[in-house]
Amino acid sequence: MSTVSAIAAASSDYAIHHFQFRLSVETDCDDVHTAMNSDSMDFVLLHVIGRPEHFARRHIPNAIHLPHKEITRERMELWPPETLFVVYCAGPHCNGADRAALKLAQLGRPVKIMIGGITGWEDEGFEFA
């Protein structure tokens, strides 16, 4: 028996619940890119890394620079309450997207993290602004 099969796979019902939950809080670079290029961008993309020079040097097209430290109730009133936000940071080595997502959720805002961040976007070969 391998270490892969040593622990039995979850039931289908549990797996459905688990993966639906994960997809409710995250998306990926390809899904964001596809939405942007098919005129179905029904979310606001936030670049949540703090340094303005980082944003100026390289960011994902259509992203708005809003560092996680600047996410406040007052700032978020620029958008209707039902607006879905997709946040990203530098990549898997950065927790800025998690911090931003937590703040947005605490403000009652719908939010997903774009897994991979800048690193994932680059790995996919997508262009930067």
C-alpha positions as CSV (number, residue, x, y, z in Angstrom):
1,M,0.0,0.0,0.0
2,S,1.4,3.4,-1.0
3,T,1.3,6.5,1.2
4,V,-1.3,7.9,-1.4
5,S,-3.8,5.1,-0.7
6,A,-3.0,4.5,3.0
7,I,-5.7,7.0,3.9
8,A,-8.9,6.3,2.1
9,A,-10.3,8.9,-0.3
10,A,-13.2,11.0,1.0
11,S,-16.7,10.1,0.1
12,S,-18.1,11.8,-3.0
13,D,-20.5,13.8,-0.9
14,Y,-17.7,15.1,1.3
15,A,-15.4,15.8,-1.7
16,I,-18.2,17.8,-3.5
17,H,-18.7,19.9,-0.4
18,H,-14.9,20.4,0.1
19,F,-14.2,21.4,-3.5
20,Q,-17.3,23.6,-3.8
21,F,-16.2,25.4,-0.7
22,R,-12.7,25.9,-2.0
23,L,-14.0,27.3,-5.3
24,S,-16.2,29.7,-3.3
25,V,-13.2,31.4,-1.8
26,E,-10.6,31.1,-4.6
27,T,-10.2,31.4,-8.3
28,D,-7.1,31.0,-10.5
29,C,-5.2,33.1,-13.0
30,D,-6.7,31.4,-16.0
31,D,-10.3,32.0,-14.9
32,V,-9.5,35.7,-14.3
33,H,-7.7,36.0,-17.7
34,T,-10.6,34.2,-19.5
35,A,-13.2,36.6,-17.8
36,M,-11.1,39.6,-18.7
37,N,-10.8,38.6,-22.4
38,S,-14.4,37.5,-22.9
39,D,-16.0,40.7,-21.7
40,S,-17.5,38.8,-18.7
41,M,-15.4,40.5,-16.0
42,D,-18.1,40.7,-13.3
43,F,-15.7,41.4,-10.4
44,V,-13.2,44.0,-9.3
45,L,-9.6,42.9,-9.4
46,L,-7.5,44.3,-6.5
47,H,-3.7,44.4,-6.5
48,V,-3.2,44.4,-2.7
49,I,0.6,44.6,-2.5
50,G,1.5,47.8,-0.6
51,R,4.3,49.4,-2.6
52,P,3.1,51.8,-5.4
53,E,6.4,51.3,-7.3
54,H,5.6,47.5,-7.4
55,F,2.2,48.3,-9.0
56,A,3.7,50.8,-11.4
57,R,6.4,48.3,-12.5
58,R,4.1,45.3,-13.0
59,H,0.5,44.5,-12.4
60,I,-2.3,42.5,-14.0
61,P,-4.3,44.5,-16.5
62,N,-7.6,46.0,-15.2
63,A,-6.3,45.7,-11.6
64,I,-6.8,48.5,-9.1
65,H,-4.1,49.2,-6.6
66,L,-5.5,49.0,-3.1
67,P,-3.0,47.8,-0.6
68,H,-4.6,45.5,2.1
69,K,-3.5,48.0,4.7
70,E,-5.8,50.6,3.1
71,I,-8.9,48.5,2.9
72,T,-11.5,50.3,5.1
73,R,-15.3,50.4,5.3
74,E,-15.1,54.0,3.9
75,R,-12.9,53.1,1.0
76,M,-15.1,50.1,0.0
77,E,-18.2,52.3,-0.2
78,L,-17.0,53.3,-3.7
79,W,-18.5,50.0,-4.8
80,P,-22.0,48.5,-4.3
81,P,-22.3,46.0,-1.4
82,E,-22.8,43.0,-3.8
83,T,-19.5,43.7,-5.7
84,L,-17.3,40.6,-5.9
85,F,-13.7,41.4,-5.3
86,V,-10.8,39.2,-6.5
87,V,-7.6,39.9,-4.7
88,Y,-4.0,39.0,-5.5
89,C,-0.5,39.6,-4.2
90,A,3.0,38.6,-5.2
91,G,2.4,34.8,-5.1
92,P,2.4,31.8,-2.9
93,H,5.2,33.2,-0.7
94,C,3.0,36.3,0.1
95,N,0.0,36.5,2.5
96,G,-1.2,39.9,1.4
97,A,-4.1,38.4,-0.5
98,D,-5.2,36.5,2.6
99,R,-5.0,39.7,4.7
100,A,-7.0,41.6,2.1
101,A,-9.6,38.8,1.7
102,L,-10.0,38.6,5.5
103,K,-10.6,42.4,5.8
104,L,-13.1,42.4,2.9
105,A,-15.0,39.4,4.4
106,Q,-15.0,41.2,7.8
107,L,-16.6,44.2,6.0
108,G,-19.3,41.8,4.6
109,R,-17.9,42.0,1.1
110,P,-17.9,39.0,-1.3
111,V,-14.3,38.1,-2.0
112,K,-12.1,35.4,-3.7
113,I,-8.3,35.1,-3.8
114,M,-6.7,34.6,-7.1
115,I,-4.3,31.8,-6.3
116,G,-0.8,32.1,-7.6
117,G,-0.8,35.9,-7.7
118,I,1.8,37.7,-9.8
119,T,3.9,34.5,-9.9
120,G,1.0,32.4,-11.2
121,W,0.1,35.0,-13.8
122,E,3.7,35.0,-15.0
123,D,3.8,31.2,-15.0
124,E,0.7,31.1,-17.3
125,G,2.5,33.4,-19.7
126,F,-0.1,36.2,-19.4
127,E,0.8,39.8,-20.1
128,F,1.2,42.5,-17.5
129,A,0.2,46.1,-17.6
